[in-house]
């Protein structure tokens, strides 16, 4: 987080907190999606599927 939408302390704090919140939500959704992918893999396969967290 290099660019902030505000120059005041309160605005920078809000940007930081929003970034942390978005990261946590993304992590929870990725974890849930990964569990669903693992549950669907009941056949022997050549590759192990994983959620791409850099895109999600």
mmCIF file of the N, C-alpha and C atoms, coordinates in Angstrom:
data_MODEL
# 
_entry.id   MODEL 
# 
loop_
_atom_site.group_PDB 
_atom_site.id 
_atom_site.type_symbol 
_atom_site.label_atom_id 
_atom_site.label_alt_id 
_atom_site.label_comp_id 
_atom_site.label_asym_id 
_atom_site.label_entity_id 
_atom_site.label_seq_id 
_atom_site.pdbx_PDB_ins_code 
_atom_site.Cartn_x 
_atom_site.Cartn_y 
_atom_site.Cartn_z 
_atom_site.occupancy 
_atom_site.B_iso_or_equiv 
_atom_site.pdbx_formal_charge 
_atom_site.auth_seq_id 
_atom_site.auth_comp_id 
_atom_site.auth_asym_id 
_atom_site.auth_atom_id 
_atom_site.pdbx_PDB_model_num 
ATOM 1   N N  . UNK A 1 1  ? 0.846   -1.174  0.000   1.00 0.00 ? 1  UNK A N  1 
ATOM 2   C CA . UNK A 1 1  ? 0.000   0.000   0.000   1.00 0.00 ? 1  UNK A CA 1 
ATOM 3   C C  . UNK A 1 1  ? 0.891   1.236   0.000   1.00 0.00 ? 1  UNK A C  1 
ATOM 4   N N  . UNK A 1 2  ? 1.190   1.739   -1.156  1.00 0.00 ? 2  UNK A N  1 
ATOM 5   C CA . UNK A 1 2  ? 2.032   2.919   -1.230  1.00 0.00 ? 2  UNK A CA 1 
ATOM 6   C C  . UNK A 1 2  ? 1.229   4.190   -1.438  1.00 0.00 ? 2  UNK A C  1 
ATOM 7   N N  . UNK A 1 3  ? 0.100   4.079   -2.114  1.00 0.00 ? 3  UNK A N  1 
ATOM 8   C CA . UNK A 1 3  ? -0.712  5.252   -2.418  1.00 0.00 ? 3  UNK A CA 1 
ATOM 9   C C  . UNK A 1 3  ? -1.917  5.291   -1.500  1.00 0.00 ? 3  UNK A C  1 
ATOM 10  N N  . UNK A 1 4  ? -2.105  6.426   -0.865  1.00 0.00 ? 4  UNK A N  1 
ATOM 11  C CA . UNK A 1 4  ? -3.238  6.611   0.018   1.00 0.00 ? 4  UNK A CA 1 
ATOM 12  C C  . UNK A 1 4  ? -4.184  7.622   -0.605  1.00 0.00 ? 4  UNK A C  1 
ATOM 13  N N  . UNK A 1 5  ? -5.463  7.496   -0.301  1.00 0.00 ? 5  UNK A N  1 
ATOM 14  C CA . UNK A 1 5  ? -6.445  8.419   -0.861  1.00 0.00 ? 5  UNK A CA 1 
ATOM 15  C C  . UNK A 1 5  ? -6.555  9.694   -0.039  1.00 0.00 ? 5  UNK A C  1 
ATOM 16  N N  . UNK A 1 6  ? -5.833  9.789   1.050   1.00 0.00 ? 6  UNK A N  1 
ATOM 17  C CA . UNK A 1 6  ? -5.916  10.958  1.918   1.00 0.00 ? 6  UNK A CA 1 
ATOM 18  C C  . UNK A 1 6  ? -4.532  11.274  2.477   1.00 0.00 ? 6  UNK A C  1 
ATOM 19  N N  . UNK A 1 7  ? -4.378  12.516  2.896   1.00 0.00 ? 7  UNK A N  1 
ATOM 20  C CA . UNK A 1 7  ? -3.120  12.915  3.527   1.00 0.00 ? 7  UNK A CA 1 
ATOM 21  C C  . UNK A 1 7  ? -3.258  13.012  5.040   1.00 0.00 ? 7  UNK A C  1 
ATOM 22  N N  . UNK A 1 8  ? -4.479  12.889  5.526   1.00 0.00 ? 8  UNK A N  1 
ATOM 23  C CA . UNK A 1 8  ? -4.718  12.972  6.962   1.00 0.00 ? 8  UNK A CA 1 
ATOM 24  C C  . UNK A 1 8  ? -4.579  11.594  7.596   1.00 0.00 ? 8  UNK A C  1 
ATOM 25  N N  . UNK A 1 9  ? -4.306  11.589  8.872   1.00 0.00 ? 9  UNK A N  1 
ATOM 26  C CA . UNK A 1 9  ? -4.082  10.342  9.605   1.00 0.00 ? 9  UNK A CA 1 
ATOM 27  C C  . UNK A 1 9  ? -5.322  9.455   9.569   1.00 0.00 ? 9  UNK A C  1 
ATOM 28  N N  . UNK A 1 10 ? -6.496  10.047  9.726   1.00 0.00 ? 10 UNK A N  1 
ATOM 29  C CA . UNK A 1 10 ? -7.734  9.270   9.745   1.00 0.00 ? 10 UNK A CA 1 
ATOM 30  C C  . UNK A 1 10 ? -7.956  8.597   8.391   1.00 0.00 ? 10 UNK A C  1 
ATOM 31  N N  . UNK A 1 11 ? -7.702  9.310   7.293   1.00 0.00 ? 11 UNK A N  1 
ATOM 32  C CA . UNK A 1 11 ? -7.875  8.746   5.959   1.00 0.00 ? 11 UNK A CA 1 
ATOM 33  C C  . UNK A 1 11 ? -6.902  7.623   5.667   1.00 0.00 ? 11 UNK A C  1 
ATOM 34  N N  . UNK A 1 12 ? -5.652  7.799   6.085   1.00 0.00 ? 12 UNK A N  1 
ATOM 35  C CA . UNK A 1 12 ? -4.647  6.748   5.890   1.00 0.00 ? 12 UNK A CA 1 
ATOM 36  C C  . UNK A 1 12 ? -5.023  5.522   6.706   1.00 0.00 ? 12 UNK A C  1 
ATOM 37  N N  . UNK A 1 13 ? -5.500  5.725   7.910   1.00 0.00 ? 13 UNK A N  1 
ATOM 38  C CA . UNK A 1 13 ? -5.927  4.607   8.762   1.00 0.00 ? 13 UNK A CA 1 
ATOM 39  C C  . UNK A 1 13 ? -7.100  3.855   8.137   1.00 0.00 ? 13 UNK A C  1 
ATOM 40  N N  . UNK A 1 14 ? -8.051  4.605   7.547   1.00 0.00 ? 14 UNK A N  1 
ATOM 41  C CA . UNK A 1 14 ? -9.186  3.966   6.883   1.00 0.00 ? 14 UNK A CA 1 
ATOM 42  C C  . UNK A 1 14 ? -8.719  3.146   5.683   1.00 0.00 ? 14 UNK A C  1 
ATOM 43  N N  . UNK A 1 15 ? -7.789  3.678   4.900   1.00 0.00 ? 15 UNK A N  1 
ATOM 44  C CA . UNK A 1 15 ? -7.243  2.934   3.761   1.00 0.00 ? 15 UNK A CA 1 
ATOM 45  C C  . UNK A 1 15 ? -6.575  1.641   4.220   1.00 0.00 ? 15 UNK A C  1 
ATOM 46  N N  . UNK A 1 16 ? -5.798  1.735   5.281   1.00 0.00 ? 16 UNK A N  1 
ATOM 47  C CA . UNK A 1 16 ? -5.103  0.570   5.811   1.00 0.00 ? 16 UNK A CA 1 
ATOM 48  C C  . UNK A 1 16 ? -6.093  -0.480  6.304   1.00 0.00 ? 16 UNK A C  1 
ATOM 49  N N  . UNK A 1 17 ? -7.083  -0.043  7.079   1.00 0.00 ? 17 UNK A N  1 
ATOM 50  C CA . UNK A 1 17 ? -8.080  -0.970  7.609   1.00 0.00 ? 17 UNK A CA 1 
ATOM 51  C C  . UNK A 1 17 ? -8.897  -1.610  6.488   1.00 0.00 ? 17 UNK A C  1 
ATOM 52  N N  . UNK A 1 18 ? -9.219  -0.836  5.454   1.00 0.00 ? 18 UNK A N  1 
ATOM 53  C CA . UNK A 1 18 ? -9.966  -1.384  4.320   1.00 0.00 ? 18 UNK A CA 1 
ATOM 54  C C  . UNK A 1 18 ? -9.137  -2.433  3.587   1.00 0.00 ? 18 UNK A C  1 
ATOM 55  N N  . UNK A 1 19 ? -7.844  -2.202  3.459   1.00 0.00 ? 19 UNK A N  1 
ATOM 56  C CA . UNK A 1 19 ? -6.960  -3.166  2.803   1.00 0.00 ? 19 UNK A CA 1 
ATOM 57  C C  . UNK A 1 19 ? -6.879  -4.465  3.607   1.00 0.00 ? 19 UNK A C  1 
ATOM 58  N N  . UNK A 1 20 ? -6.777  -4.366  4.894   1.00 0.00 ? 20 UNK A N  1 
ATOM 59  C CA . UNK A 1 20 ? -6.736  -5.542  5.773   1.00 0.00 ? 20 UNK A CA 1 
ATOM 60  C C  . UNK A 1 20 ? -8.060  -6.293  5.702   1.00 0.00 ? 20 UNK A C  1 
ATOM 61  N N  . UNK A 1 21 ? -9.180  -5.578  5.719   1.00 0.00 ? 21 UNK A N  1 
ATOM 62  C CA . UNK A 1 21 ? -10.491 -6.203  5.641   1.00 0.00 ? 21 UNK A CA 1 
ATOM 63  C C  . UNK A 1 21 ? -10.663 -6.947  4.323   1.00 0.00 ? 21 UNK A C  1 
ATOM 64  N N  . UNK A 1 22 ? -10.278 -6.323  3.214   1.00 0.00 ? 22 UNK A N  1 
ATOM 65  C CA . UNK A 1 22 ? -10.389 -6.983  1.905   1.00 0.00 ? 22 UNK A CA 1 
ATOM 66  C C  . UNK A 1 22 ? -9.503  -8.222  1.832   1.00 0.00 ? 22 UNK A C  1 
ATOM 67  N N  . UNK A 1 23 ? -8.325  -8.153  2.399   1.00 0.00 ? 23 UNK A N  1 
ATOM 68  C CA . UNK A 1 23 ? -7.439  -9.315  2.417   1.00 0.00 ? 23 UNK A CA 1 
ATOM 69  C C  . UNK A 1 23 ? -8.016  -10.460 3.220   1.00 0.00 ? 23 UNK A C  1 
ATOM 70  N N  . UNK A 1 24 ? -8.618  -10.154 4.361   1.00 0.00 ? 24 UNK A N  1 
ATOM 71  C CA . UNK A 1 24 ? -9.230  -11.192 5.194   1.00 0.00 ? 24 UNK A CA 1 
ATOM 72  C C  . UNK A 1 24 ? -10.427 -11.837 4.500   1.00 0.00 ? 24 UNK A C  1 
ATOM 73  N N  . UNK A 1 25 ? -11.265 -11.025 3.872   1.00 0.00 ? 25 UNK A N  1 
ATOM 74  C CA . UNK A 1 25 ? -12.423 -11.568 3.163   1.00 0.00 ? 25 UNK A CA 1 
ATOM 75  C C  . UNK A 1 25 ? -11.969 -12.438 2.002   1.00 0.00 ? 25 UNK A C  1 
ATOM 76  N N  . UNK A 1 26 ? -10.978 -11.973 1.267   1.00 0.00 ? 26 UNK A N  1 
ATOM 77  C CA . UNK A 1 26 ? -10.444 -12.754 0.150   1.00 0.00 ? 26 UNK A CA 1 
ATOM 78  C C  . UNK A 1 26 ? -9.867  -14.082 0.633   1.00 0.00 ? 26 UNK A C  1 
ATOM 79  N N  . UNK A 1 27 ? -9.167  -14.066 1.742   1.00 0.00 ? 27 UNK A N  1 
ATOM 80  C CA . UNK A 1 27 ? -8.611  -15.295 2.298   1.00 0.00 ? 27 UNK A CA 1 
ATOM 81  C C  . UNK A 1 27 ? -9.672  -16.280 2.726   1.00 0.00 ? 27 UNK A C  1 
ATOM 82  N N  . UNK A 1 28 ? -10.727 -15.785 3.347   1.00 0.00 ? 28 UNK A N  1 
ATOM 83  C CA . UNK A 1 28 ? -11.812 -16.669 3.768   1.00 0.00 ? 28 UNK A CA 1 
ATOM 84  C C  . UNK A 1 28 ? -12.533 -17.279 2.569   1.00 0.00 ? 28 UNK A C  1 
ATOM 85  N N  . UNK A 1 29 ? -12.787 -16.477 1.546   1.00 0.00 ? 29 UNK A N  1 
ATOM 86  C CA . UNK A 1 29 ? -13.457 -16.995 0.358   1.00 0.00 ? 29 UNK A CA 1 
ATOM 87  C C  . UNK A 1 29 ? -12.573 -17.991 -0.381  1.00 0.00 ? 29 UNK A C  1 
ATOM 88  N N  . UNK A 1 30 ? -11.276 -17.723 -0.443  1.00 0.00 ? 30 UNK A N  1 
ATOM 89  C CA . UNK A 1 30 ? -10.354 -18.653 -1.104  1.00 0.00 ? 30 UNK A CA 1 
ATOM 90  C C  . UNK A 1 30 ? -10.268 -19.970 -0.348  1.00 0.00 ? 30 UNK A C  1 
ATOM 91  N N  . UNK A 1 31 ? -10.263 -19.908 0.961   1.00 0.00 ? 31 UNK A N  1 
ATOM 92  C CA . UNK A 1 31 ? -10.216 -21.117 1.780   1.00 0.00 ? 31 UNK A CA 1 
ATOM 93  C C  . UNK A 1 31 ? -11.465 -21.970 1.560   1.00 0.00 ? 31 UNK A C  1 
ATOM 94  N N  . UNK A 1 32 ? -12.621 -21.328 1.530   1.00 0.00 ? 32 UNK A N  1 
ATOM 95  C CA . UNK A 1 32 ? -13.863 -22.050 1.300   1.00 0.00 ? 32 UNK A CA 1 
ATOM 96  C C  . UNK A 1 32 ? -13.896 -22.655 -0.104  1.00 0.00 ? 32 UNK A C  1 
ATOM 97  N N  . UNK A 1 33 ? -13.439 -21.902 -1.095  1.00 0.00 ? 33 UNK A N  1 
ATOM 98  C CA . UNK A 1 33 ? -13.410 -22.410 -2.470  1.00 0.00 ? 33 UNK A CA 1 
ATOM 99  C C  . UNK A 1 33 ? -12.435 -23.582 -2.591  1.00 0.00 ? 33 UNK A C  1 
ATOM 100 N N  . UNK A 1 34 ? -11.293 -23.503 -1.906  1.00 0.00 ? 34 UNK A N  1 
ATOM 101 C CA . UNK A 1 34 ? -10.318 -24.590 -1.956  1.00 0.00 ? 34 UNK A CA 1 
ATOM 102 C C  . UNK A 1 34 ? -10.889 -25.866 -1.336  1.00 0.00 ? 34 UNK A C  1 
ATOM 103 N N  . UNK A 1 35 ? -11.650 -25.725 -0.265  1.00 0.00 ? 35 UNK A N  1 
ATOM 104 C CA . UNK A 1 35 ? -12.289 -26.897 0.353   1.00 0.00 ? 35 UNK A CA 1 
ATOM 105 C C  . UNK A 1 35 ? -13.263 -27.549 -0.614  1.00 0.00 ? 35 UNK A C  1 
ATOM 106 N N  . UNK A 1 36 ? -14.000 -26.742 -1.373  1.00 0.00 ? 36 UNK A N  1 
ATOM 107 C CA . UNK A 1 36 ? -14.937 -27.294 -2.346  1.00 0.00 ? 36 UNK A CA 1 
ATOM 108 C C  . UNK A 1 36 ? -14.204 -27.991 -3.476  1.00 0.00 ? 36 UNK A C  1 
ATOM 109 N N  . UNK A 1 37 ? -13.072 -27.463 -3.901  1.00 0.00 ? 37 UNK A N  1 
ATOM 110 C CA . UNK A 1 37 ? -12.286 -28.094 -4.961  1.00 0.00 ? 37 UNK A CA 1 
ATOM 111 C C  . UNK A 1 37 ? -11.761 -29.438 -4.485  1.00 0.00 ? 37 UNK A C  1 
ATOM 112 N N  . UNK A 1 38 ? -11.278 -29.501 -3.267  1.00 0.00 ? 38 UNK A N  1 
ATOM 113 C CA . UNK A 1 38 ? -10.727 -30.748 -2.727  1.00 0.00 ? 38 UNK A CA 1 
ATOM 114 C C  . UNK A 1 38 ? -11.824 -31.800 -2.591  1.00 0.00 ? 38 UNK A C  1 
ATOM 115 N N  . UNK A 1 39 ? -13.024 -31.402 -2.195  1.00 0.00 ? 39 UNK A N  1 
ATOM 116 C CA . UNK A 1 39 ? -14.126 -32.348 -2.044  1.00 0.00 ? 39 UNK A CA 1 
ATOM 117 C C  . UNK A 1 39 ? -14.554 -32.936 -3.384  1.00 0.00 ? 39 UNK A C  1 
ATOM 118 N N  . UNK A 1 40 ? -14.399 -32.192 -4.473  1.00 0.00 ? 40 UNK A N  1 
ATOM 119 C CA . UNK A 1 40 ? -14.811 -32.669 -5.784  1.00 0.00 ? 40 UNK A CA 1 
ATOM 120 C C  . UNK A 1 40 ? -13.780 -33.598 -6.414  1.00 0.00 ? 40 UNK A C  1 
ATOM 121 N N  . UNK A 1 41 ? -12.601 -33.668 -5.854  1.00 0.00 ? 41 UNK A N  1 
ATOM 122 C CA . UNK A 1 41 ? -11.530 -34.488 -6.409  1.00 0.00 ? 41 UNK A CA 1 
ATOM 123 C C  . UNK A 1 41 ? -11.564 -35.896 -5.820  1.00 0.00 ? 41 UNK A C  1 
ATOM 124 N N  . UNK A 1 42 ? -12.598 -36.659 -6.137  1.00 0.00 ? 42 UNK A N  1 
ATOM 125 C CA . UNK A 1 42 ? -12.659 -38.024 -5.616  1.00 0.00 ? 42 UNK A CA 1 
ATOM 126 C C  . UNK A 1 42 ? -12.065 -39.035 -6.590  1.00 0.00 ? 42 UNK A C  1 
ATOM 127 N N  . UNK A 1 43 ? -11.785 -38.634 -7.821  1.00 0.00 ? 43 UNK A N  1 
ATOM 128 C CA . UNK A 1 43 ? -11.151 -39.522 -8.792  1.00 0.00 ? 43 UNK A CA 1 
ATOM 129 C C  . UNK A 1 43 ? -9.642  -39.285 -8.779  1.00 0.00 ? 43 UNK A C  1 
ATOM 130 N N  . UNK A 1 44 ? -8.851  -40.303 -9.088  1.00 0.00 ? 44 UNK A N  1 
ATOM 131 C CA . UNK A 1 44 ? -7.405  -40.072 -9.209  1.00 0.00 ? 44 UNK A CA 1 
ATOM 132 C C  . UNK A 1 44 ? -7.117  -39.185 -10.420 1.00 0.00 ? 44 UNK A C  1 
ATOM 133 N N  . UNK A 1 45 ? -6.373  -38.130 -10.198 1.00 0.00 ? 45 UNK A N  1 
ATOM 134 C CA . UNK A 1 45 ? -6.052  -37.197 -11.274 1.00 0.00 ? 45 UNK A CA 1 
ATOM 135 C C  . UNK A 1 45 ? -4.554  -36.973 -11.334 1.00 0.00 ? 45 UNK A C  1 
ATOM 136 N N  . UNK A 1 46 ? -4.118  -36.390 -12.435 1.00 0.00 ? 46 UNK A N  1 
ATOM 137 C CA . UNK A 1 46 ? -2.685  -36.144 -12.610 1.00 0.00 ? 46 UNK A CA 1 
ATOM 138 C C  . UNK A 1 46 ? -2.225  -34.888 -11.887 1.00 0.00 ? 46 UNK A C  1 
ATOM 139 N N  . UNK A 1 47 ? -3.102  -33.905 -11.758 1.00 0.00 ? 47 UNK A N  1 
ATOM 140 C CA . UNK A 1 47 ? -2.706  -32.622 -11.172 1.00 0.00 ? 47 UNK A CA 1 
ATOM 141 C C  . UNK A 1 47 ? -3.607  -32.298 -9.976  1.00 0.00 ? 47 UNK A C  1 
ATOM 142 N N  . UNK A 1 48 ? -3.058  -31.562 -9.055  1.00 0.00 ? 48 UNK A N  1 
ATOM 143 C CA . UNK A 1 48 ? -3.805  -31.095 -7.892  1.00 0.00 ? 48 UNK A CA 1 
ATOM 144 C C  . UNK A 1 48 ? -4.239  -29.660 -8.156  1.00 0.00 ? 48 UNK A C  1 
ATOM 145 N N  . UNK A 1 49 ? -5.528  -29.405 -8.136  1.00 0.00 ? 49 UNK A N  1 
ATOM 146 C CA . UNK A 1 49 ? -6.042  -28.067 -8.408  1.00 0.00 ? 49 UNK A CA 1 
ATOM 147 C C  . UNK A 1 49 ? -5.974  -27.207 -7.161  1.00 0.00 ? 49 UNK A C  1 
ATOM 148 N N  . UNK A 1 50 ? -5.587  -25.942 -7.365  1.00 0.00 ? 50 UNK A N  1 
ATOM 149 C CA . UNK A 1 50 ? -5.533  -24.980 -6.271  1.00 0.00 ? 50 UNK A CA 1 
ATOM 150 C C  . UNK A 1 50 ? -6.127  -23.658 -6.728  1.00 0.00 ? 50 UNK A C  1 
ATOM 151 N N  . UNK A 1 51 ? -6.648  -22.918 -5.803  1.00 0.00 ? 51 UNK A N  1 
ATOM 152 C CA . UNK A 1 51 ? -7.191  -21.590 -6.081  1.00 0.00 ? 51 UNK A CA 1 
ATOM 153 C C  . UNK A 1 51 ? -6.026  -20.622 -6.273  1.00 0.00 ? 51 UNK A C  1 
ATOM 154 N N  . UNK A 1 52 ? -6.086  -19.821 -7.335  1.00 0.00 ? 52 UNK A N  1 
ATOM 155 C CA . UNK A 1 52 ? -5.054  -18.830 -7.598  1.00 0.00 ? 52 UNK A CA 1 
ATOM 156 C C  . UNK A 1 52 ? -5.341  -17.591 -6.746  1.00 0.00 ? 52 UNK A C  1 
ATOM 157 N N  . UNK A 1 53 ? -4.622  -17.435 -5.675  1.00 0.00 ? 53 UNK A N  1 
ATOM 158 C CA . UNK A 1 53 ? -4.898  -16.333 -4.741  1.00 0.00 ? 53 UNK A CA 1 
ATOM 159 C C  . UNK A 1 53 ? -4.436  -14.978 -5.261  1.00 0.00 ? 53 UNK A C  1 
ATOM 160 N N  . UNK A 1 54 ? -3.505  -14.950 -6.183  1.00 0.00 ? 54 UNK A N  1 
ATOM 161 C CA . UNK A 1 54 ? -3.057  -13.655 -6.710  1.00 0.00 ? 54 UNK A CA 1 
ATOM 162 C C  . UNK A 1 54 ? -4.107  -13.031 -7.622  1.00 0.00 ? 54 UNK A C  1 
ATOM 163 N N  . UNK A 1 55 ? -4.950  -13.856 -8.232  1.00 0.00 ? 55 UNK A N  1 
ATOM 164 C CA . UNK A 1 55 ? -6.016  -13.349 -9.087  1.00 0.00 ? 55 UNK A CA 1 
ATOM 165 C C  . UNK A 1 55 ? -7.294  -13.145 -8.293  1.00 0.00 ? 55 UNK A C  1 
ATOM 166 N N  . UNK A 1 56 ? -7.512  -13.980 -7.302  1.00 0.00 ? 56 UNK A N  1 
ATOM 167 C CA . UNK A 1 56 ? -8.766  -13.884 -6.544  1.00 0.00 ? 56 UNK A CA 1 
ATOM 168 C C  . UNK A 1 56 ? -8.763  -12.636 -5.689  1.00 0.00 ? 56 UNK A C  1 
# 
